[in-house]
Amino acid sequence: MDQDRIDEAVLALLYLGIHERHRTMPGARAWKSLDWDAMDRLHGRGLISDPATKARSVLLTESGLREAEAAFRRLFVPED
């Protein structure tokens, strides 16, 4: 795995989840969980179970698992 690319993607997702920018200090606060709108879209596409539950995790459907693995390989696995 290309850990630099993974870190870059996580950082980008944190940017997506910014909810507060500070006036008195540099930086911004970001949610630690993934963007709810994106999760809802994935659910709408049938790739994951309903994220609007008390559970801390979601279930990837069979097609969701295939697409997740393909995306992971495309984004984070270096080409030989």
ABEGO torsion letter per residue (X at the ends): XBAAAAAAAAAAAAAAABABBBAABBEBBBBABBBAAAAAAAAAAGABBBABBABABBBBBAAAAAAAAAAAAAAABBBX
